[in-house]
Amino acid sequence: MTRVLILGCTGSIGVQALDVIDACDDLELAGLACGTRSAEMRAEAVRRGVRHTCAADGGGSVPHTPDLATLIDETAPDVVLNAIVGSAGLRPTVAALERGVRVALANKETLVAGGEVVSRVRARTGAGLVPVDSEHSALFQLLEGRDAATVRRIVLTASGGPFRGRDRASLSGVGPADALRHPTWDMGAKITIDSATLMNKGLEVIEAHHLFGAAYDDIEVVVHPQSTVHGLVRLVDGSVLAHMGPPDMRVPIGYALRHPAPPPPRDPVELVGMGLTFEAPDTAAFRCLDLAVAAGRAGGLAPAVLNAANEVAVARFLAGDIGFLDIADVVERALEDVPDGPGDELEAVMAADAAGRERAAAPAGGVRA
Ligand code: MG
């Protein structure tokens, strides 16, 4: 029996993880944590007889999210599924890994902001980390057990989001409702906007760099609108391995929770009559992809600033405060002032995160010094 603690249980991934646990006899729910929807979480906890809960708004059995470490101690899970949105997920990831508890990571911001922190803790405790992000789950499965000398490059696929094919000029007037209409994936608001700007793929490049130890030159992005091929691995002999599956997050969730056991069988992908296409991303219309990769290459605290600024910019876009194209501008401006120092110390990363948030919250032209 694998006991699972779910952080972010009321979000899209959290709810689908509960589905996966219901469907698998060898998975058991150990505890629940959420951000603000604590009434929903409490109802779920009562229904499932779960005693240990934690909510950021104080509505759980453990009072506040800084005490997620306490929740981990109380529940003693085999695996923590981290489905928190944003860099708020970094501390609990580190708390679990420090205790030697395996993490199923659906919080990509953890690795974007604190990839080096995570590597250092894992090197010390040996705790496992399995990605839940669909592309990384695919690459993880393709690379597992493979001799690294046979691998030339890894390729992340992107759906292209709702605005694929549109030029920059046509994007100036799009609003939150347009951007939230994702063609293939049903996800939470933050990641859906990130998907529309291609920032999501930029964050995923940084995530892949840390997860697989791949150099940025060895990570490629292709747009694949059908969202059927989730990852590709180019081998040195010229062949390419592909991982295919339905666009359903329960597949990577199930894999991450049960790893190293095989995932439960799923409906096969409908391949007959399906045209699979691949095209280069339009980085002129969607500037966030290049901004993210540049921050990843710069290293240090730049990815933490990028991620924090993006979180604020997306919130401002959703609130109607800035336009769609302004998201990249806000992030770019925040990156003009990155604190010096290495990126492998948790408190320095959180301070850079706070600085990035402050710059991104400032009105254009009036960035506070
Ligand atoms: Mg993804």
Residues whose N, C-alpha, C, O or C-beta is under 5 A from the ligand:
A	BS01	MG	D133 S134 E135
